[in-house]
Amino acid sequence: MTKAMGRQDTDERISRIEERIGDLERRVDDLSSASGRKRMLTTEEAAAFLGITVDGLRGLTHKKLISYYKPNGKNMYFDPDELVSWQKKNHFEPMYAVGKDS
């Protein structure tokens, strides 16, 4: 095999790989925008998202301190936007603004 043929074969392979990547990117975009649905988190994912234990999260749901969904009556699911809102509750401003002259 000559150098020119090897280079041509490599260029063809690269071209096919680039086409496949383009197809995959289009599929991901289609899946992301097709339904417009946002992904809900499982109990384990929500606990990791919040930085607490699964038992701690279950305690919060049992006390009705955090919102969740049970579409099938068994598994709990959590909306990431609602988790962020819950984290931002009881916001406290600092007594003194850092970097400001009084």
C-alpha positions in Angstrom: 0.0 0.0 0.0 1.4 3.4 -0.9 1.4 6.4 1.2 -1.2 8.2 -0.9 -3.6 5.2 -0.7 -3.1 5.0 3.0 -3.8 8.7 3.4 -7.0 8.4 1.2 -8.2 5.5 3.3 -7.7 7.4 6.5 -9.5 10.5 5.1 -12.4 8.3 4.1 -12.6 6.8 7.5 -12.5 10.2 9.2 -15.2 11.4 6.8 -17.5 8.4 7.8 -16.8 9.0 11.5 -17.7 12.7 11.1 -20.9 11.8 9.4 -21.8 9.3 12.2 -21.1 12.0 14.8 -23.3 14.4 13.0 -26.1 11.9 12.8 -25.8 11.2 16.6 -25.8 14.9 17.4 -29.0 15.4 15.4 -30.6 12.4 17.1 -29.7 13.9 20.6 -31.1 17.3 19.6 -34.3 15.6 18.3 -34.7 13.7 21.5 -34.0 16.7 23.6 -36.5 19.0 21.9 -39.1 16.4 20.7 -41.1 16.1 23.8 -40.1 19.3 25.6 -40.2 17.3 28.9 -37.7 17.8 31.5 -36.1 14.9 33.3 -37.3 14.0 36.7 -34.9 12.6 39.3 -35.1 9.4 41.2 -34.8 9.4 45.0 -31.2 8.4 44.8 -30.4 11.1 42.2 -32.3 13.8 44.1 -30.4 12.9 47.3 -27.1 13.2 45.5 -28.3 16.4 43.9 -29.0 17.9 47.3 -26.0 16.5 49.0 -27.9 14.5 51.6 -28.6 10.9 52.3 -31.5 9.0 50.8 -32.8 8.5 54.3 -32.6 12.2 54.9 -34.5 12.9 51.7 -37.2 10.3 52.7 -37.5 12.1 56.1 -38.1 15.4 54.3 -40.8 13.9 52.1 -42.4 12.1 55.1 -42.7 15.4 56.9 -44.0 17.0 53.7 -41.1 19.5 53.7 -40.1 18.9 50.1 -42.2 18.4 47.0 -42.2 15.1 45.1 -44.3 13.1 42.7 -45.5 9.5 42.9 -47.1 8.8 39.5 -47.5 5.0 40.1 -48.1 5.3 43.9 -44.7 3.6 44.7 -41.6 5.4 43.3 -40.9 9.0 44.2 -39.6 11.5 41.6 -38.3 15.0 42.1 -38.3 18.0 39.8 -34.8 19.5 39.8 -36.1 23.1 39.5 -38.3 22.5 42.6 -35.2 21.1 44.5 -33.3 24.2 43.7 -36.2 26.4 44.9 -36.3 24.4 48.1 -32.6 24.9 48.6 -33.0 28.7 48.2 -35.6 29.0 50.9 -34.8 30.9 54.1 -32.2 33.0 52.4 -30.2 35.2 54.8 -28.4 38.4 53.8 -25.1 39.1 55.4 -25.0 41.8 58.0 -22.3 43.7 56.2 -21.9 43.6 52.4 -18.4 42.4 51.6 -16.3 44.8 49.6 -18.6 47.8 50.1 -17.7 51.0 51.9 -19.9 52.0 54.8 
